[in-house]
Amino acid sequence: MSRRKFIALSVVCFLAVSCISHAQQWNLAYGNSRNQVAFYNSTTPGFTEDSPYGPMAFRVVKDQLWVLDSVGGRILGLDSNNELKTEIKIPGIPQNVLLEDFALVAGSAGNPETVWVADAADCSIRKLSLANGRELVKIGGNGNESGRFLQISQLEVGRGGRLYVCDIGRQIVAVFTPYGELVREMPCQRSGFAVDMAGNLHLLDYNDKYGYMHRVYSHSGQLMKAVHIGMRTFQNPKIWGVNEQGGLLVSFVPENGFEGKLKLFEFAADASVLRRSELPPGRSMNRFVAISDQKLWLAEADFAAAPAGEFKIRSLDWDVKK
């Protein structure tokens, strides 16, 4: 083979690998087998819910996908080749389970070693070992008292392994030590929150006159700054993360109402818009967007049609124009 042909072939191979990397996607069939995710819908005996359900949340860590098999009561870990590498069955949960959210805790090497899992049935949160599934800590429970919950919507792990819990029923963010001891509770609207690398807590609040305000609280719970975002005519914000500059990633229902897609914005620390995109929300999913290494990942799922189709995770690009 001539050198020119070799170079041309190498370029083609490089482009092919680049395209594969850019178009990374994971797929899981619906069902109750080891390599599938469970679901509730009209085909399920005794189903009486208003909406169908399947996996409520997912995370991407490096080149690994982690899925909360909410109906099956499991956590699944898949590698970049879509092969199942980890399967953790959540102990001590009832048969009719619905797991709301989960947050992975990394070890010293940066790989997930433990996980916090929220159970919608009794509003409890368990910390489990990913090595053997053993329960390490259990907190919460249903109630209005401090340290208890009415409707858990979001879990995150911050600096030092602290656990942050958003309860939209009580409209608070609760902060716990890695061992499950309550540190504090703070008011929170339904838009959720984000925690940055320094352990600062980022929240949004809304006022009819000025629109949305981005508030940042320190590791000790003190207000550090408040930045006016505005966007008063946008509805139903959801915080998905915070960038390295301290700006938020937020989705909104558009000004003219929901027509199948949400507007996704990445803001700078001064609230100027850096990037934007559109995305179809995962129906009945709690966490249908994930941020990993500055990449966006989107879940595509039709739980009403299951067992037809697949539960898919694909990469999502920002629009070129602001």
ChimeraX attribute file (.defattr): number of C-alpha atoms within 10 A of each C-alpha:
attribute: neighborCount
match mode: 1-to-1
recipient: residues
	/A:1	5
	/A:2	7
	/A:3	8
	/A:4	9
	/A:5	10
	/A:6	11
	/A:7	11
	/A:8	12
	/A:9	12
	/A:10	12
	/A:11	12
	/A:12	12
	/A:13	12
	/A:14	12
	/A:15	12
	/A:16	12
	/A:17	12
	/A:18	12
	/A:19	11
	/A:20	11
	/A:21	13
	/A:22	14
	/A:23	12
	/A:24	17
	/A:25	18
	/A:26	20
	/A:27	18
	/A:28	18
	/A:29	17
	/A:30	20
	/A:31	16
	/A:32	12
	/A:33	10
	/A:34	10
	/A:35	16
	/A:36	18
	/A:37	26
	/A:38	22
	/A:39	23
	/A:40	24
	/A:41	20
	/A:42	16
	/A:43	13
	/A:44	10
	/A:45	8
	/A:46	9
	/A:47	12
	/A:48	11
	/A:49	10
	/A:50	8
	/A:51	13
	/A:52	21
	/A:53	22
	/A:54	27
	/A:55	30
	/A:56	23
	/A:57	24
	/A:58	26
	/A:59	22
	/A:60	20
	/A:61	18
	/A:62	12
	/A:63	13
	/A:64	19
	/A:65	21
	/A:66	22
	/A:67	23
	/A:68	27
	/A:69	26
	/A:70	28
	/A:71	21
	/A:72	24
	/A:73	24
	/A:74	21
	/A:75	24
	/A:76	21
	/A:77	21
	/A:78	21
	/A:79	16
	/A:80	14
	/A:81	11
	/A:82	16
	/A:83	15
	/A:84	18
	/A:85	11
	/A:86	15
	/A:87	20
	/A:88	19
	/A:89	17
	/A:90	19
	/A:91	13
	/A:92	9
	/A:93	14
	/A:94	11
	/A:95	9
	/A:96	10
	/A:97	15
	/A:98	25
	/A:99	29
	/A:100	27
	/A:101	28
	/A:102	29
	/A:103	25
	/A:104	22
	/A:105	24
	/A:106	15
	/A:107	11
	/A:108	7
	/A:109	7
	/A:110	10
	/A:111	13
	/A:112	17
	/A:113	15
	/A:114	21
	/A:115	20
	/A:116	23
	/A:117	25
	/A:118	27
	/A:119	24
	/A:120	21
	/A:121	16
	/A:122	18
	/A:123	20
	/A:124	19
	/A:125	26
	/A:126	21
	/A:127	25
	/A:128	24
	/A:129	17
	/A:130	21
	/A:131	12
	/A:132	12
	/A:133	18
	/A:134	16
	/A:135	17
	/A:136	14
	/A:137	14
	/A:138	16
	/A:139	18
	/A:140	21
	/A:141	18
	/A:142	16
	/A:143	15
	/A:144	11
	/A:145	11
	/A:146	13
	/A:147	20
	/A:148	20
	/A:149	27
	/A:150	20
	/A:151	21
	/A:152	27
	/A:153	20
	/A:154	22
	/A:155	24
	/A:156	20
	/A:157	25
	/A:158	22
	/A:159	13
	/A:160	11
	/A:161	17
	/A:162	20
	/A:163	23
	/A:164	25
	/A:165	25
	/A:166	27
	/A:167	24
	/A:168	20
	/A:169	15
	/A:170	19
	/A:171	20
	/A:172	21
	/A:173	24
	/A:174	22
	/A:175	23
	/A:176	20
	/A:177	16
	/A:178	17
	/A:179	14
	/A:180	19
	/A:181	13
	/A:182	19
	/A:183	15
	/A:184	16
	/A:185	18
	/A:186	11
	/A:187	14
	/A:188	19
	/A:189	20
	/A:190	19
	/A:191	21
	/A:192	26
	/A:193	27
	/A:194	24
	/A:195	23
	/A:196	20
	/A:197	12
	/A:198	11
	/A:199	18
	/A:200	21
	/A:201	24
	/A:202	24
	/A:203	23
	/A:204	26
	/A:205	16
	/A:206	18
	/A:207	10
	/A:208	8
	/A:209	8
	/A:210	12
	/A:211	17
	/A:212	20
	/A:213	18
	/A:214	20
	/A:215	17
	/A:216	23
	/A:217	17
	/A:218	15
	/A:219	15
	/A:220	11
	/A:221	15
	/A:222	11
	/A:223	14
	/A:224	11
	/A:225	11
	/A:226	15
	/A:227	15
	/A:228	15
	/A:229	18
	/A:230	16
	/A:231	14
	/A:232	14
	/A:233	14
	/A:234	17
	/A:235	18
	/A:236	12
	/A:237	22
	/A:238	19
	/A:239	20
	/A:240	21
	/A:241	21
	/A:242	23
	/A:243	18
	/A:244	11
	/A:245	11
	/A:246	19
	/A:247	22
	/A:248	26
	/A:249	22
	/A:250	23
	/A:251	26
	/A:252	22
	/A:253	19
	/A:254	18
	/A:255	12
	/A:256	9
	/A:257	13
	/A:258	12
	/A:259	9
	/A:260	10
	/A:261	16
	/A:262	21
	/A:263	18
	/A:264	23
	/A:265	22
	/A:266	23
	/A:267	21
	/A:268	18
	/A:269	17
	/A:270	14
	/A:271	17
	/A:272	13
	/A:273	16
	/A:274	14
	/A:275	16
	/A:276	19
	/A:277	18
	/A:278	18
	/A:279	18
	/A:280	14
	/A:281	19
	/A:282	18
	/A:283	18
	/A:284	17
	/A:285	22
	/A:286	17
	/A:287	23
	/A:288	23
	/A:289	25
	/A:290	21
	/A:291	18
	/A:292	13
	/A:293	9
	/A:294	9
	/A:295	13
	/A:296	15
	/A:297	21
	/A:298	22
	/A:299	27
	/A:300	19
	/A:301	22
	/A:302	18
	/A:303	26
	/A:304	18
	/A:305	14
	/A:306	22
	/A:307	18
	/A:308	12
	/A:309	14
	/A:310	20
	/A:311	21
	/A:312	15
	/A:313	24
	/A:314	17
	/A:315	18
	/A:316	19
	/A:317	15
	/A:318	16
	/A:319	11
	/A:320	8
	/A:321	8
	/A:322	11
